[in-house]
Amino acid sequence: MPLTDLSLDELVQYRPDLPGPQDFDAFWDRTLAEARAAGGAVKADRVTDHLLRTVDVDDVRFPGWNGEPVAAWLLRPRGVEGPLPVVVSFIGYSGGRGLPTDHLLWPSAGYAQLVVDSRGQGHDTPDRDPGGPQWVKGFLTRGIDSPENYYYRRLMTDCVRAVDAVAELPGLDRERVIAAGGSQGGGLALAVAGLTRVAAVMPDVPFLCHYRRAADVCGEGPYQELAEYLRWHSRHLVEPAFATLSYFDGVHFAQRATAPALFSVGLMDPICPPSTVYAAFNRYAGDDRTMTVWPFADHGGGYGSNPVAQLEWLRDRGLGVS
């Protein structure tokens, strides 16, 4: 697959001027305050009908958007005393939390892991609020008529509330929460880092960044939903659509995030163009930010090599497991 975006030298310098909404912080402060005020209990039930011998699994429900229950898996290495550092994992586009056997890396390395279902995308957390009309199949234009109605307002709120839930789950260290994910999960991890306190964030090939650039140049994947929506609607809806998206852009969350950050990018990625990833990385507010570059990689990034890089990076920042 050929390079279809900027050269690496250009990417390193790529800092587009993307002014955010003036009420961005007020919008998110209100959104999260309303979700927290809705209440709801965190519940964890031990799962026993699996054949895993070295990992304990809990089926978790925590209150998310509007206090609605969100499903998650909590996996921990069996027989290890806490409090454990915990990787809060967010899922790629159109996926859910899946099965516990899909998530054995982090507990095998000694971490706890909270795997968060994506409302409406996974099988265990419905999106009960349709959030306005939807014109294109998928999630990227669901409720795009306003920030209040937009789908990712609900999903990003769920993800912040997942970090809140860590404090109520036994055996986890609230001071060592690591937000992580790839693609959509990477964009959600970046949003969480900009909206609440975490010890570190690891966005891999993140989606949900620099929407306008993505809609202009992307040849595959979910960003094409934006182009399809705008293709069939009047030109006067173009700017309102991108105005809504500006409340959910990883570039603006990055400007508010200060935790140590490990990004990754594939320079041949046709789904999340490298320039959109660098737009967020180059605006990241924290001093400790690292980009792992996979020069010949597509949207899979570093594939099996990436977890090794993550484990080493966490160890070097005192977030390893002894």
N, C-alpha and C positions, 0 to 999 in steps of 0.2 A: 504494500500500500504506500503510495508516494506521500511526500509532504504536501499538505494542502493549505497550510496556514503560514504564518510568519516564520522567518529563520530564528534560530536560537538567540543570536545576537539581538535581533529585533524584539523578541519576546522578553528578554531580560530588561529591556528599557520601556516596555509597553505599559504606560500609565494613562489610560484614557480619562478625560475629564467627565466624570459621571456624578453630577450633583444629585444628592438624595432628596427625598421629600423633607420639607421644613419640619413637619410633625412626625418624622420617623420614630424618634425616641418616645414621644408621647403616645403614638399609636401602639407601640409594643409594650410600653409600661401599662397602658390601660388593658390591652389584650391579656397579658399575663396576670395582672391583678384580678381581672374578672374570672379567669380560669382557677386561680388559687382560692378565690372567695367561694367558688361553687362547691368546694369541699370534696369529700369522697375518701374512702379508705384504701390503703395499699394492702393487698392480700397476696399471700404466697402459699401455695400448696405443693408439697413434695410429690414429684412424679416417680412412680415405682415401676411402671410397666415398660421399662426399657432394659437393654442388656449392657449398659455402660458400667464398667467396674471401677473406673478411676475418677468418675465425675458425678457429682450430685446435681440434680436438675429440679428446679421449682417452676411451676406454672404461676406466673405473676399477673395480677391485674392492678393497675394504678389509675388514678383519675387524671384525665387529660383535658382536652377542650371541653368546656361547659360541664366539667366533672364527669364526663362519660368514661367508662372503663376502657382502658387500652391494654391489650395483651402483650406479654413479654415472656421470654425465657430467662431465668437466672441460672447460670452454670457456674459451679465451683469445683476446684480440685478436692476430691474426697479425702477426708482425714487431715486437712490442713487448717490450722487455727487462724482465725482472723485477728484483727480486721484486714481484709485483703484490698489491694488496689483493684479498681473495677473499670473495665472497658465497657462503655455504653455504646452499643453498636446500632447504627441506622442502616436501612436496607435500600438497595438499588431500585430503580423505577420499575413498577408493576409487580414487585415482589413483596412477600410478607416474611414473618419470622421463621417460616418453614418448620423443620424438625430439629430437635436438640442435636441430632447427629450431624447436622450441617455446620455446627459451631464448636468444634473441639480444639481449635488452635490455642485460644487464649487460656482456657482452663488447663490445658496440657502444659502451658508455660508457667502456671502458678497463679494466674490472675482469675478473679471473678469476671463474668461477662453478663451484662444485661442486654438481651437482644430484643429490640423494640419493633413491634409490628407496625406496619404502615396502614393507617385507616383507609378502608375502601380498596386497598391494593392486596393486602393479605386476606386470609380467610377468617381471621379471628377478631377483627376490629372493624365493624361496619362504619361507614361514613353516613351517620344518620341525618346530618344537615346537608341538603343538596347545595346550599350556598349559591343560589342563583342559577341562571341557565347555563347550559353547556352546548357548544356548537360543534365541537370536534371530538371524536373518540379519543379517550385518554384523560389525563388529569391537568395538563398544563393550561388549558383554557377554562376549566371548571370555575365558574364564578368570577371570571376575569372582568366583569362589568364594574367591580369596585373592590378596593382592598378589604372592606368589611366582609364581603361574600367569598373572597378567593379561597380556593381549596388549601393552598399552602399556609394560610393563616392557621387553619385548624391543625394541620400536620406538624408544623413547626412548634406550635403550642404544646402538642403531645410530647414532642421531643424534649423541650425544656422541662416539662413536668416529669419526664423519665429521670432526669438528673435530680429533681426534687425528691423523687421516690427513693433514691439511694439512701437517704438519711433514715428512712423507715424500714429498711431491710437489714436484718441482723448479719453481722460478720463482714460488713463492707466498710471501707474507709472513705468517708465523705471528703476528706482532704486529698484523696488521690483518685479522682474521677477523670477518666480519659475519654473524650468524645471521638468516635471514629466511624468511618464508613467510606464506601466507594460510590462514585457516580452520584445518584440522588442522595445516597447515604452520606457522601462527602459534603454535598451542599447543606444537608441537614446538620451535620456535625459543625460546619462553619457557622451556621445560624445559631446553634446552641452556644458556641464559644463567644459570639457577639452579644448574647442575651443573658447569659448567666455565668457564674464562676466555675471553671473547670481547671484541673491541674495541667492538662495538655489537650491538644486537638490534632487529629491525623486525618485530613481530608484527602482521599485518593481520587485522582481524575474527577474533581468535583463538578457536578451538574449545578444548575440554578445560579449561574454567575454570568453577568454581562449579557443579559437576554437579547439586547438589540444586536450586538455583534454576532451572537449565536444564530439568531434568526436570519441574518444577512448571509452567513457563510456556511452554515452547517448543511451537510449533504445527507446525513443519516440520523435516525433516532428521534427522540421526543421533541426536540426543538422545532422539527418540521411541523408539529401541531400548530405552532404559532404562525408559521408562514401560511399554512392551510386556512386557518381562521381568518387571517388578514387578507388572504386572497379573495375570500368570498364575502367580505364585508366592505362597507363604504370606507373611503379613505379617511373620513373624519373620525373613525374609530381607532386608527393606528396609534395616535398619541395617547388617547385615554387608556388603551391596553398597556402600553409601556409605562404609563404613570402608575397603574395598579402594580405592575411587576416590580417597580422600583422599591416597593416596601418589602420585597422578598428576595432582593438581589444579594448574592454572596459578597459582592464588592463592598456594599454598605455594612454588612455584618463584620467583614474583615477589618474595616476601619475602626471598629469598636472592640475588637478582640485583642487580648494581651497575653494569653497563655502561650507557652512554647508550642510551636506549630510545625508539623512535618507534612508538607504537601507532596503530592506526586503528580506527574504529567507524562502522557505519551505524546511524542511529537508527531505521530501519524494517526492521532485519534480523530476519526470523522464524526464522532457523536458529541463529545465535549471538546470543541476546538481548543488547542493549547493557548491561544490568545485570551480566551475567556478565563482559563485557570490563572494565567499570569496577571490578568486584570485584578483578580482578588489578592493573589499573593503579593503583588507589588504595592498594594494598598494596606497590607496587614499591619496593624498597629503595634504588635509585639516586637520587641527587639530580637527575640530568639525565634527565627523562622528559617526553615530549611526546605528547599525544593529538591526532590529526587527526580531526576530527568531520565526517562527511558527513551533514547533517541529513535529507535525503530519500532516502538510499541504502538499498538492501536488502543482501543478503549479498555483493554485488559491491563494496561499499565505494565507493572513489573511481574504480574502473575505470581508464581510461587516464590520469586526472589523478594517480593515486597515485604512480606511478614518478617523476614530476617532483618531487613533494613529497619523496620519499625521496632523490633525487639532490641536491637542494638541502640537505636536512638533513645528509647525509653530508659534503658540501662544507663546511658551516659548522662541522663538528666535526673538520676536518683529515683526513677520510677520503675526500676526493675524489681524482680522478686528474688529475695535472697534464699 
